[in-house]
Amino acid sequence: MNITSGGDFNIPAVPVLQIVGYKNSGKTTLACKLIAALTAEGLRVGSAKHDAHDFRLDDPETDSEKHLSHGAIETVLTSSTATRSMRRSGASLDDIAQQFVGKGDIVIAEGFKSARYPKIALIHHEDEKHDLLAQAADIRLWISWEEPIDLNSLPPILSIKDQASVLKEAISLARSLL
């Protein structure tokens, strides 16, 4: 997948695999297992998480929060072991994927239902499948808390109880994007 960058040339984007679903469906658990498995294979894995609620960029009264509250458009906090960048604006998943060019091999994104990347969708009940299809495109794997009714569906529906198969299929899907 390429993203055009201002000029007449394309900058290759880092592949993105999204994990979508409703609250408490297991998105974070699956994302963490997938990140660990891909990292163990030697891949440089980035991650992105969409928060449907407004969150604080930093704790009140910290220097970085003071910088932002006084008008800084972005601030970077760094130490000898970590760096954190904060800015008062949202970012699209395309923007985030572009930030990983040259730094990562793949991005595992939790949420961003309406983004255009391949997805794994987690559902509690069969009726959530229809709701998610109205919000999200390019779902390539379903994971259900209920026993799947149609075991031959495309894309496949796996039971969340079969953790080994779920992780195996998620890893296979991620590899196919590289």
C-alpha positions in Angstrom: 0.0 0.0 0.0 1.4 3.4 -0.9 0.5 6.8 0.4 1.3 9.8 -1.8 3.4 12.4 0.0 3.0 15.9 -1.3 5.0 15.4 -4.6 4.7 13.2 -7.6 6.2 10.1 -5.9 4.8 7.6 -3.5 6.4 6.7 -0.1 5.6 3.1 0.7 3.5 2.9 3.9 4.1 0.5 6.6 1.5 -2.4 6.5 -1.3 -2.0 9.1 -3.5 -4.8 10.6 -6.4 -3.5 12.6 -8.1 -5.2 15.4 -11.7 -4.0 15.9 -14.7 -4.8 18.1 -16.8 -3.4 20.8 -15.8 -2.7 24.4 -14.4 -5.7 26.3 -14.3 -8.0 23.3 -10.6 -8.9 23.7 -9.0 -6.4 21.3 -6.1 -5.5 23.6 -5.4 -9.1 24.6 -5.2 -10.2 21.0 -3.1 -7.1 20.0 -0.6 -7.8 22.8 -0.3 -11.5 21.9 0.1 -10.7 18.2 2.7 -8.0 18.9 4.7 -10.4 21.1 4.5 -13.2 18.5 5.6 -11.0 15.6 8.4 -9.4 17.7 9.6 -12.9 18.6 9.9 -13.5 14.9 12.2 -10.5 14.6 9.8 -8.0 13.2 9.7 -4.4 14.3 6.1 -3.9 15.4 4.5 -0.6 16.0 1.2 -0.1 17.6 -1.6 2.4 17.5 -4.7 2.6 19.7 -7.8 4.7 19.0 -9.5 6.0 22.2 -13.2 6.9 21.7 -12.9 9.2 24.8 -10.9 12.3 25.2 -7.8 11.5 27.3 -5.3 13.8 29.1 -2.0 14.1 27.3 -0.1 14.3 30.6 -0.7 14.6 34.3 -1.7 18.0 35.5 1.2 20.3 36.7 3.9 18.4 34.8 6.2 20.6 32.7 5.1 19.0 29.5 1.4 19.7 30.3 2.4 23.3 31.2 4.1 23.6 27.8 1.0 22.4 26.0 -1.4 24.5 28.0 0.7 27.6 27.1 0.3 27.0 23.4 3.0 24.5 22.3 1.6 22.5 19.3 3.7 19.5 20.3 6.1 18.6 23.1 8.6 15.8 23.4 9.5 14.3 26.7 12.7 12.3 26.7 15.0 10.5 29.1 17.9 8.1 28.7 15.4 5.2 28.4 12.2 6.5 26.8 10.7 9.3 24.6 7.1 10.4 24.4 5.6 12.9 22.0 2.4 14.7 22.7 0.4 17.1 20.6 -3.0 18.7 20.8 -4.5 17.3 17.6 -5.8 14.0 16.5 -4.1 11.8 13.9 -5.5 9.5 11.3 -4.3 5.9 11.0 -2.7 6.8 7.7 -0.7 9.5 9.5 0.4 7.1 12.2 1.4 4.4 9.7 3.5 7.0 7.8 5.3 7.8 11.1 6.6 4.2 11.2 8.2 4.3 7.8 11.8 3.3 8.3 11.2 2.4 11.9 8.8 -0.5 11.8 7.8 -3.5 9.6 4.1 -3.5 10.6 1.6 -1.6 12.7 -1.0 -3.4 14.8 -3.8 -0.9 15.3 -6.5 -1.3 17.9 -9.7 0.4 16.8 -10.1 2.9 14.0 -13.1 1.0 12.7 -13.6 3.2 9.6 -10.0 3.1 8.4 -9.3 1.3 5.2 -6.8 -1.4 6.4 -7.3 -5.2 6.7 -9.1 -6.1 10.0 -9.6 -8.8 12.5 -13.0 -8.3 14.2 -14.0 -9.6 17.6 -17.6 -10.0 18.5 -19.5 -11.2 21.6 -22.7 -12.1 19.7 -23.7 -12.9 16.1 -25.8 -9.7 15.9 -22.6 -7.6 16.4 -21.3 -8.9 13.2 -23.9 -7.0 11.2 -23.3 -3.8 13.2 -19.6 -4.0 12.7 -20.0 -4.6 8.9 -21.9 -1.3 8.8 -18.9 0.5 10.3 -15.9 -1.4 9.1 -14.7 -2.7 5.7 -12.1 -5.3 4.8 -12.7 -7.7 7.7 -10.6 -10.7 7.0 -11.1 -12.7 10.2 -13.9 -12.9 12.7 -13.4 -14.0 16.3 -16.5 -14.8 18.2 -17.2 -15.4 21.9 -20.2 -17.6 20.8 -19.6 -20.8 19.0 -19.5 -20.0 15.3 -22.6 -21.1 13.5 -21.1 -21.3 10.0 -17.7 -22.8 10.2 -17.2 -22.5 6.4 -17.8 -18.7 6.2 -15.5 -16.4 4.4 -13.9 -14.6 6.0 -13.6 -17.4 8.6 -15.1 -17.1 12.1 -13.1 -18.6 14.9 -14.0 -19.3 18.5 -12.1 -17.1 21.0 -11.9 -20.3 23.1 -9.5 -21.8 20.5 -6.6 -19.4 21.4 -4.0 -21.3 19.5 -6.0 -21.2 16.2 -6.8 -17.5 16.8 -3.2 -16.5 17.3 -2.0 -18.7 14.4 -4.6 -17.1 12.0 -3.8 -13.6 13.2 0.0 -14.2 12.7 -0.7 -15.6 9.2 -2.8 -12.6 8.3 -0.2 -10.2 9.6 2.6 -12.0 7.6 0.5 -11.8 4.4 0.6 -8.0 4.6 4.4 -7.8 4.6 
